[in-house]
Amino acid sequence: MRFSLYDAAHSLDFGDQIQLHLIQLSKYHVREADLVDADAFERWIYFLTESQNRDPDELRQLLPDATFSKATGILEMIAKSPELRLIYDDRAKEAKDRYSELKDAEARGKLIGRIQTLQELVSDTISDDAILSSQTSESLERMIRELKLRLVKRG
């Protein structure tokens, strides 16, 4: 599958001049000791995950490449400018909020799946996803407890 950037107003296709890579940082664990043999990708992973835990001088020492020095300089600039810092913090908060919402939705989806499975086991009518989705998590957990009790009583 290939996605490309296209400006319809000017009939301009960027072709392969721009690439977009999505990386799930939580899947990677690059330690400081690994940096000696790390490739560029691993060094970027380290920079992106550890830059908030290191001071700029440490980062420059650990990642001496000019690219990382420039990126560290940008982080320093953001830290010094209250306006840029607010923008950065707002974006970071948005990202954390989205992640939290996704985790909550995943957990609710699992609860709904458990309810529907238990309903099937006790020969109940299986509730529609939309109806269950409108319930609170506490209500869904209560339904699971009730259905488990009914299942145990059926023996």
Secondary structure, DSSP 8 states (H G I E B T S, - for coil): -----EETTTTEE-TTS-------GGG----GGGGGG--HHHHHHHHHHHGGGS-HHHHHHH--SHHHHHHHHHHHHHHH-HHHHHHHHHHHHHHHHHHHHHHHHHHHHHHHHHHHHHHHHTT-----HHHHHTS-HHHHHHHHHHHHHHHHHH-
